């Protein structure tokens, strides 16, 4: 699933909260759901079966530097970004599987201004 953030939507010191959820299906092989912002990966969740949930805050320090807080289950990671949010930014969730009979589904992808 993919959505786009309009230019300057995050404002100079604003941010967005990205939420996504889905599940891993079929065989017990490892499957992955990866969150991208502006074409770059900002967080990953993996598992063999069951539901997954992602929540990520991307907060502008300026239009070109961000603080990224990625949460999935009990895991929280912090990183920095260098995206130009004065341009259109794509938010995308992609699923990866090891075998053709496996599935990664995304039920929802939402973006809100914070």
C-alpha positions as CSV (number, residue, x, y, z in Angstrom):
1,X,0.0,0.0,0.0
2,X,1.2,3.5,-0.8
3,X,0.0,7.0,0.0
4,X,1.5,10.4,-0.6
5,X,2.2,13.4,1.7
6,X,1.7,16.8,0.0
7,X,4.6,19.3,0.0
8,X,5.1,21.0,3.3
9,X,2.3,19.0,5.0
10,X,4.5,18.3,8.0
11,X,5.4,22.0,8.4
12,X,8.8,23.1,9.5
13,X,8.7,21.6,13.0
14,X,5.6,19.4,12.6
15,X,5.3,15.7,12.0
16,X,3.2,12.8,11.0
17,X,2.2,9.5,12.6
18,X,2.1,6.5,10.3
19,X,0.1,3.4,11.3
20,X,0.0,0.1,9.5
21,X,-1.3,-3.3,10.3
22,X,-1.7,-6.7,8.7
23,X,-0.7,-10.4,9.1
24,X,1.7,-13.1,8.0
25,X,0.0,-16.2,6.5
26,X,0.7,-19.8,5.6
27,X,4.0,-21.7,6.3
28,X,6.2,-21.0,9.3
29,X,8.8,-19.3,7.1
30,X,10.0,-15.8,8.1
31,X,8.0,-13.0,6.4
32,X,8.7,-9.2,6.6
33,X,6.7,-6.0,6.4
34,X,8.9,-2.9,5.7
35,X,7.9,0.8,6.1
36,X,9.3,3.3,3.6
37,X,9.2,7.1,3.8
38,X,10.4,9.1,0.8
39,X,11.7,6.0,-0.8
40,X,14.0,4.9,2.1
41,X,13.3,2.2,4.6
42,X,12.6,3.5,8.2
43,X,11.4,0.3,10.0
44,X,10.8,-3.4,9.6
45,X,8.8,-6.0,11.4
46,X,9.2,-9.8,10.8
47,X,7.5,-13.0,11.9
48,X,6.4,-16.4,10.7
49,X,2.6,-16.1,11.4
50,X,0.1,-13.9,13.1
51,X,-0.7,-10.2,13.1
52,X,1.7,-7.3,12.9
53,X,1.3,-3.6,13.8
54,X,3.5,-0.7,13.1
55,X,3.4,2.9,14.4
56,X,6.0,5.4,13.4
57,X,6.4,9.2,14.2
58,X,8.4,11.3,11.7
59,X,9.1,14.7,13.2
60,X,10.7,17.5,11.3
61,X,13.5,19.3,13.0
62,X,13.7,21.4,9.8
63,X,12.4,20.6,6.3
64,X,15.5,18.5,5.7
65,X,16.2,16.7,9.0
66,X,13.8,14.5,11.0
67,X,13.6,12.4,14.2
68,X,12.1,9.0,13.5
69,X,10.5,6.9,16.3
70,X,9.5,3.4,15.1
71,X,7.3,1.1,17.2
72,X,6.3,-2.5,16.6
73,X,5.1,-4.6,19.4
74,X,7.5,-4.0,22.3
75,X,10.3,-2.8,20.1
76,X,11.1,0.9,19.7
77,X,13.9,2.3,17.6
78,X,15.1,5.9,17.2
79,X,16.9,7.2,14.1
80,X,17.4,10.4,12.1
81,X,16.3,11.2,8.6
82,X,17.4,13.6,5.9
83,X,14.3,13.9,3.8
84,X,13.2,17.1,2.0
85,X,9.6,17.3,3.2
86,X,9.0,20.5,1.3
87,X,8.4,18.0,-1.7
88,X,5.8,15.3,-2.1
89,X,6.8,12.3,0.1
90,X,5.6,8.7,-0.5
91,X,4.7,6.5,2.5
92,X,4.7,2.8,1.5
93,X,4.5,-0.6,3.2
94,X,6.0,-3.5,1.3
95,X,5.8,-7.2,2.2
96,X,8.6,-9.8,1.6
97,X,8.3,-13.6,1.7
98,X,10.8,-16.4,1.4
99,X,8.6,-18.9,-0.4
100,X,5.8,-18.5,-3.1
101,X,3.2,-20.1,-0.8
102,X,3.7,-17.5,1.9
103,X,1.8,-14.2,2.3
104,X,2.2,-10.8,4.0
105,X,-1.0,-8.8,4.0
106,X,-1.5,-5.1,4.9
107,X,-5.0,-4.3,6.0
108,X,-4.5,-0.6,6.8
109,X,-2.1,2.2,6.2
110,X,-2.9,5.6,7.7
111,X,-1.1,8.9,8.0
112,X,-2.1,11.7,10.4
113,X,-0.5,15.1,11.2
114,X,0.8,15.4,14.7
